[in-house]
Amino acid sequence: MAEGKLPPEPTELVYLPKPSWLPALVALGLALTVVGLFAWWPYGVVGAIIALVAIIAWIRETASEISRLPIEQRPASAVLPAVPLRRPPARERQRENG
């Protein structure tokens, strides 16, 4: 970067979800469910309940965060034209004009 120049301002925003324990609870519930298949069935029942409740809460939290996002962002930069900004060299202009 050149001396004294600042980076350009961002033209769009990046939205990150807030931190959550729900993915860890889903993993715990699924792990207990698998353990319950091989060890003792009450572990599986408790794990399935934990996983199901955490999945439902995670879906609701995600839907709530998505609903708060802006529908459309307005770009802060100009739209670039579809044509070149420079004139073609004289040879090419002569060829185009015939």
C-alpha positions as CSV (number, residue, x, y, z in Angstrom):
1,M,0.0,0.0,0.0
2,A,1.3,3.4,-0.9
3,E,2.4,5.8,1.9
4,G,-0.4,7.9,3.3
5,K,-3.2,6.1,1.5
6,L,-6.0,4.4,3.4
7,P,-7.8,1.3,2.2
8,P,-11.1,1.9,0.5
9,E,-14.3,1.8,2.4
10,P,-16.2,-1.6,2.2
11,T,-19.1,-1.6,-0.3
12,E,-21.1,-4.3,1.5
13,L,-21.4,-5.5,5.0
14,V,-20.6,-9.0,6.4
15,Y,-23.0,-10.3,9.1
16,L,-21.8,-12.9,11.5
17,P,-24.0,-14.9,13.8
18,K,-23.7,-14.5,17.5
19,P,-21.8,-17.2,19.4
20,S,-24.0,-20.1,20.5
21,W,-23.8,-23.3,22.5
22,L,-26.4,-25.0,20.4
23,P,-24.1,-26.8,18.0
24,A,-22.2,-28.2,21.0
25,L,-25.5,-29.4,22.5
26,V,-26.5,-31.1,19.3
27,A,-23.2,-32.9,19.2
28,L,-23.5,-33.9,22.8
29,G,-27.1,-35.2,22.3
30,L,-26.1,-37.2,19.2
31,A,-23.1,-38.6,21.0
32,L,-25.3,-39.7,24.0
33,T,-27.7,-41.2,21.5
34,V,-25.0,-43.3,19.9
35,V,-23.7,-44.3,23.4
36,G,-27.2,-45.3,24.3
37,L,-27.3,-47.7,21.4
38,F,-24.4,-49.7,22.8
39,A,-24.4,-49.1,26.6
40,W,-27.7,-48.4,28.3
41,W,-30.9,-47.2,26.5
42,P,-31.7,-44.3,28.9
43,Y,-28.5,-42.6,27.7
44,G,-29.9,-42.8,24.2
45,V,-33.3,-41.3,25.2
46,V,-31.7,-38.4,27.1
47,G,-29.3,-37.8,24.2
48,A,-32.2,-37.8,21.7
49,I,-34.2,-35.4,23.7
50,I,-31.2,-33.0,24.1
51,A,-30.4,-33.2,20.4
52,L,-34.0,-32.6,19.4
53,V,-34.4,-29.6,21.7
54,A,-31.1,-28.1,20.6
55,I,-31.8,-28.6,16.9
56,I,-35.2,-26.9,17.2
57,A,-33.7,-24.0,19.2
58,W,-30.8,-23.7,16.7
59,I,-33.3,-23.5,13.8
60,R,-35.4,-20.9,15.6
61,E,-32.3,-18.8,16.5
62,T,-31.1,-18.9,12.9
63,A,-34.5,-18.0,11.5
64,S,-34.6,-15.1,13.9
65,E,-31.2,-13.8,12.9
66,I,-31.9,-14.1,9.2
67,S,-35.2,-12.2,9.5
68,R,-33.3,-9.3,11.0
69,L,-30.9,-9.0,8.1
70,P,-31.6,-6.2,5.6
71,I,-33.4,-7.4,2.5
72,E,-31.2,-5.4,0.1
73,Q,-27.9,-3.6,0.5
74,R,-27.2,-0.5,-1.5
75,P,-23.8,-0.5,-3.0
76,A,-21.6,2.5,-2.1
77,S,-19.6,2.3,-5.3
78,A,-20.5,3.3,-8.8
79,V,-21.7,0.7,-11.3
80,L,-19.0,0.0,-14.0
81,P,-20.1,0.6,-17.6
82,A,-20.2,-2.3,-20.0
83,V,-18.0,-0.4,-22.5
84,P,-14.3,0.3,-22.2
85,L,-13.5,3.6,-20.6
86,R,-10.6,4.4,-23.0
87,R,-10.9,5.2,-26.7
88,P,-9.4,2.5,-28.9
89,P,-6.2,3.5,-30.7
90,A,-6.5,5.4,-34.0
91,R,-5.8,2.2,-36.1
92,E,-8.7,0.4,-34.6
93,R,-11.0,3.4,-35.0
94,Q,-10.1,3.6,-38.7
95,R,-10.8,-0.2,-39.2
96,E,-14.2,0.1,-37.4
97,N,-15.2,3.1,-39.5
98,G,-14.2,1.4,-42.8
